[in-house]
Amino acid sequence: MGIVEVVKGLFVSAPQYKSTGEELVAKFLAEAGIPFWYEKELILFNGRYNERFLPDFTLRRKPKYIEYWGMIDHDVEYARRMRYKMAIFHRNNIDFLSVYPSELYREKYKKKIEKFVR
């Protein structure tokens, strides 16, 4: 399942998503007509220096971000990195939405995203 984007009249193939969850979020955004970038670089100050981040989804119309935390229940180090990233986002007043695996199967994530992008 791929998403094709039209950029200046050229068809650009969809990126390879890292998980089924990311692919579901991307598909929903595309079907809802919400333009986005996948893993677009974001430089934020972490309290000591500028650090590079790759949010899963950057919404193009507003400076908002969506993170899918797909490994939260399976990896302690992943959970630590998630908390760190959230702290840096909060410190920099970044408007972001977290989506978790448990929200995919009830399609709760769709309502969260719809509310978030309004």
C-alpha positions in Angstrom: 0.0 0.0 0.0 1.7 3.2 -1.1 0.7 6.8 -1.2 1.6 8.8 -4.3 2.1 12.5 -4.0 2.0 15.1 -6.9 4.7 17.7 -6.6 4.7 20.4 -9.3 3.0 18.0 -11.8 5.4 15.1 -11.2 4.4 11.9 -9.5 6.6 11.1 -6.5 6.5 7.6 -5.1 5.5 7.2 -1.5 8.1 6.7 1.2 8.7 3.4 2.8 7.0 3.7 6.2 8.7 2.0 9.2 5.6 0.4 10.4 2.0 -0.6 9.5 0.9 2.0 12.1 2.7 4.8 10.3 1.3 3.6 7.0 -2.3 3.7 8.4 -1.8 7.3 9.7 -0.3 8.3 6.4 -3.1 6.8 4.4 -5.7 8.5 6.7 -4.0 11.9 6.3 -3.9 11.5 2.5 -7.5 10.3 2.2 -8.6 13.2 4.4 -6.8 15.7 2.1 -4.3 16.7 4.8 -0.9 17.4 3.1 2.1 16.2 5.1 5.8 15.5 5.0 7.1 12.2 6.3 10.2 12.4 8.6 11.0 16.0 7.7 13.9 17.3 9.7 13.2 19.6 12.6 16.0 21.3 14.5 15.2 22.1 18.2 17.2 23.4 21.1 17.5 20.8 23.8 18.7 23.1 26.5 22.4 22.8 25.6 22.6 22.7 21.8 20.5 22.4 18.7 19.4 18.8 18.0 18.0 17.1 14.9 14.7 15.4 15.1 12.6 13.5 12.5 8.9 13.8 13.5 6.9 11.0 11.8 4.5 13.5 10.2 4.8 17.2 9.7 1.5 18.8 8.6 2.1 21.3 5.8 -0.7 23.8 6.5 0.1 24.4 10.1 3.3 23.9 12.1 1.9 20.7 13.7 3.4 17.3 14.1 2.1 13.7 14.6 4.2 11.0 16.2 3.3 7.4 16.1 4.8 5.6 19.1 4.7 2.0 17.6 7.2 0.3 19.9 6.1 1.8 23.2 5.0 -1.5 24.6 8.0 -3.5 23.5 11.2 -1.6 24.1 12.3 0.2 27.2 15.0 2.2 25.4 12.3 3.3 22.8 10.1 4.5 25.7 13.0 6.5 27.2 13.7 8.1 23.8 10.0 8.9 23.4 9.8 10.7 26.8 13.0 12.6 25.9 11.5 13.7 22.5 8.3 14.7 24.1 10.1 16.8 26.7 12.1 18.6 24.0 8.9 19.2 22.0 7.2 20.7 25.0 10.3 22.8 25.9 10.1 24.3 22.4 6.3 24.7 22.4 5.9 22.3 19.5 2.3 21.4 18.8 2.2 17.6 18.4 -0.1 14.7 18.7 0.8 11.3 20.0 -0.8 8.2 18.4 -0.4 4.8 20.1 -0.8 1.2 18.7 -3.9 0.6 20.9 -5.7 3.4 19.1 -5.2 1.9 15.6 -7.5 -1.0 15.8 -10.5 0.9 17.1 -9.7 3.7 14.6 -9.6 6.1 17.6 -6.6 7.7 16.0 -8.7 9.1 13.1 -10.9 11.1 15.5 -7.8 12.3 17.4 -6.2 13.5 14.2 -9.4 15.2 12.9 -9.7 17.1 16.2 -6.0 18.0 16.1 -5.9 19.5 12.6 -8.9 21.7 13.1 
